[in-house]
C-alpha cells in the first residue's frame, strides 16, 4: 500500500515539475475543472418523481400488486407525466388522453421502440416475434404480413369472413354450458377453450373438444404463464435474480408454461411442413412456411419466427378476449336490470336464431354494454411498454432516447373529465341522445393505439360480440344461492383477469 501511495506521489510531483505548476496552482486547477464539469453537465429535465422511492428498489414497493391503480392515483398529485424508478431505471409514465394520444398516435414514430425487459423478452424470443421487436423494417414487414394473412383467413366482415366459424363455436359453447343444467360451474375454462378454438382454426386449422386433456393443459399454460409473468416482474427489473432460488419462482414458472405452448407450436409447424400443399394453403402456419421458402415479403423469416409469431397470436388472441367475456358476465351478474335489458334487445332483434354480425348495428345496447366493460376493465391497463427512439419533449420535459415509456390506459378510462362517476357501470355512456352507439369516444383506447394497436382488434371485436350475444340470448347468469357477489377487483399479470367464482347459467 505504501509503495502505491509513494508511486502516486512521485507521479504527481513529476507532472508538476514538467508543467511548471506549484502544488497550490495544481489544486486550484483541479477544483476549477471539477466545478466546470458539474456546471456544464447537461441538466436532466425528467418529469417529477412521486414520493415513496427507496434505494435500489425505486418505486417497486409503492406500486404494489395493482400498479395501474397507484399510477392513476399519483396522476392527481403529480400530473399527466411523471417518472417512476423501477429498480435502477427511470420509466416515464403517461396518463390521460392528451399525453397518451400524443405519444401513441400523433407522434408514434418517436415512441415506437421497445425497451429491454428480460422476462418479457425471454417469453417472446428477444425480438423474434412481433410484440417485442422495436419499430423498424423487421417490425413493419412482420406486422404487415401477419395482418394480411389474418384478413385473408377471415379477420374481416363480409365474404370470406371467419364469422361462421365463430358462430359455430359460440353454438358449441352454448351447448356445453347447457349441460350444467343451471348448476354452479367454473365458466373460465369453457370460455377459454371456445376462444382458443377460433385462434387455432386460423393458426393451425384445427379445433379441440372442451374435454380434451391435452388442450386443457395448453389452455391452463396460457393462463398460468400470464399470471406468473406479472408476479415475476421483479426479474424483469433485476435480471440477475433469475439465478436466485425462491425469488425466481414466478419467473421460472412463467417460462416453463410458455415452453409448453412453444413445444406444441413446434410440433404443429413440423406436421404442417411434412404435409404442406403449396397449391392449397390451409392456415396461418402454411402461409408462413411458404414465405420461409420464398422470402418475398418478410426478409429472413425462419421457422423459429413462425413459432414466436404464432405464440403472439395464441397468447394475445386467447387471454385478452376470454378475459373480456368473463368481465362482461361478471358485470351483468352484478347488474341484473342491465342484463335483462340486453336480453330484451336480443329477443326483439335476433329472436331465436343465432346472432350474426349483421345484427350488430341493430343492437346498440348490447354494443354499449361491451364497450363499457372494456372501459372499466381494460385487459392490458398499462399497454405494452414503449421506448423513445430519440430525445423527445413531452409537456415541457426532455425525455432521453431509449427511455422506457409506460402508457397508463387505465387512467384514460377512469378520467372523470370524460367519464363522470367513472367507477359506475353504465352502458348509457356509449349511447347518444338518439340511442345510437358512440363507437369512438375520446379517452377510450382499449386496444392501445397508433402503430402499437392490437394486431387482432377486429377479430377480438367479432368474437366478443358473437359469443356475448349468443350466451345472453340463451342464459341468465347469476351467482349461486348464498354465495357472495363476485368482486370487481382484478388480478394483474400480463393481463387484468377477473376473480370470477362459479356462476349459474339459467336457461331462458
Order of alpha helices (4+ residues) and beta strands (2+ residues): alpha-alpha-alpha-alpha-beta-beta-alpha-alpha-alpha-alpha-alpha-alpha-alpha-alpha-alpha-alpha-alpha-alpha-beta-beta-beta-beta-alpha-alpha-beta-beta-beta-beta
